[in-house]
Amino acid sequence: MTAQAPQLRQVRARRSLWESTRRTLSSAPFSAWFGMIVILLYVIAAVFAPWIAPYGEAEIVGKAYQPPGPEFWFGTDQIGRDLLSRLIYGARNTIGIAFMTTLLSFAVGGTLGVLTALKRGWLDQGISRVVDAFLAIPVLIFALMLLAVFGKSIVNLILILALLDSTRVFRLARATALNVVVMDYVEAAKLRGEGMGWIIFKEVLPNILPPLITEFGLRFCFVFLTISALSFLGVGIQPPTADWGSMVAESKTLITFPVRTFPWIPAPFYPAIAIALLTVAINFVVDWFLHKTSGLRDEV
Amino acid sequence: MHPVLRTVLQRLGLGVLTLFVVSVVIFASLEMLPGGFAEAILGQGATPETVAAFNREIGLDRPATVRYVEWIGNIFRGDFGYSYAGLGGSIKRSVTDLIAPRLYNTFFLAMMTAIVAVPLSLILGILAALYRNSWYDRIVNSVTLTTIATPEFFIAYLLMFFFAIRNKWFYSLSTVSDTTDFIEHIYRAALPAITLMLVIVAHMMRMTRAALINLLASPYMEMAQLKGVPRREAIIKHALPNAWAPIATVIAFNLAYLVVGVVVVEVVYVYPGIGQLMVDSVSSRDMPVVQACALIFAATYIFLNLLADIISIVTNPRLLHPK
């Protein structure tokens, strides 16, 4: 009897988790399903890019501006690289860089936010005032200026955007954490003599996770669009690295080409559509997640 | 002192303080570079003499605080210094001369967008809030969500493709100069303005809708309904006085957004505005121009947000009629 009890509990727990996941997913509306499938496809393209892409990332395989055909499904770009391959590698580079930036910004902003909510005092005052000043400048303008100072490189791009974005994350993390740090269980952990790390990551963080996850989706979209815009402006990800924003800029002259050359859609629209589709998909999923976690709020 | 006046003065003070901090940050960004800016521009191989000469030429050999005070003082007199592009040559190009015509063009574009976008999105947003969950609301919601998630340059190229290349209704490049007359200017700036309008209307409409739904769900609206006030009267007498603050916030927020949105759109249409100038200067690392542009953008942004704050304070019924 006593020997069986833990086993039984374990089985039930596992099943209920699986069951609840299945139930949640089956109740998802069409838009959320669409979003999840699109995101999954992008992730597959990004992770397995070298195996999926027919040609190399910066490999010159044909003549410039070749129309789509059996050899090059989407045609070639201005120096004869395969557009389809560059689109697939672009998924890896653009999404990868945006993801790392968002992750870094959440690591910095989230930790600082929870920490200041716990500590309060002069640290909180100091950081909050600095963050207020940062929030007063639009991200794109600030990023442009800092890129001019430090020079255009991927590392600089990630660090600058992560720093600017972490101020937004900090605000949310601090505001939500303020409601949690006054709870009895946090007090109990403090009295128990737990360290700061334990209190932040084991007591507070799990309880502010749902709004942070939603915010992660939205911040990722924002960072992703900003990186694309910066690359499009020629100050973000630099060639020959394949990236959707700069691909639009490189092939923009093609929209004036006669339609005969590009039967359905002019070439510059492929990377632009790739960007738009991903952000729309994420927004759909985030919308649904918001509905699930907060029932009432259906606003932005 | 009247509470309204006190709060407004507080906000004004805070705005000036923010502007000061931002100007320091913009100024200091140049100082943060390891090894100095001269080395970054001239390359690793530059001799110490060249670096020193370059620093003397652009005045970087003096203490930062002195230069900051001088920089800010000059800006108040409308002097942003000289562009690096003409340094060393016989013609020095003043940043102010470079920026002034472009600033006019950018404000022209922004005004043109705002005049159409603000009333349009307010009407659409209010209708969506009043007829919540109707077919109109749902369609408008998904259309605006898609517009928000789409990069601006994509919308810009789509419009250019359909309205300037497929159908030659507009020019695909919006080149304007000092000699362009007013009507021609409007015509040439139409496509960039429409692009911005689509983006702004989407944002603004969603925010107006959200703000109004929040308002309509408040207890005093329910009370008005329960005591039998007609819906029209309830909205005009009870909801509207409280709606000015959120609506002002929405407008100011989106005008501030517009200020940033112009950068990408100007580059797409090669419209000679300040955004395009900033991007060009970032590429050539022409720091006086970049700093001047950043300061102008930031100041506009701060000013608009401040304006929204003040409007919402001044129209707040609770502050206007203190107990």
Interface residues (C-beta under 8 A of the other chain):
Chain A: D132 A133 F134 A136 I137 P138 L140 I141 F142 L144 M145 L146 L147 A148 V149 F150 G151 C221 L225 S228 A229 F232 L233 G234 V235 G245 V248 K252 I255 T256 P266 P268 F269 A272 I273 I275 A276 T279 V280 I282 N283 D287 E299 V300
Chain B: T18 L19 V21 V22 V25 I26 S29 L30 M32 L33 F37 A40 L145 T146 I148 A149 T150 P151 E152 F153 F154 Y157 L158 M160 F161 I165 S172 R206 M207 R209 A210 I213 N214 A256 V259 V260 V263 V264 V267 V268 M278 V279 S281 V282 S283 R285 M287 V290 Q291 C293 A294 F297 A298 Y301 I302 N305
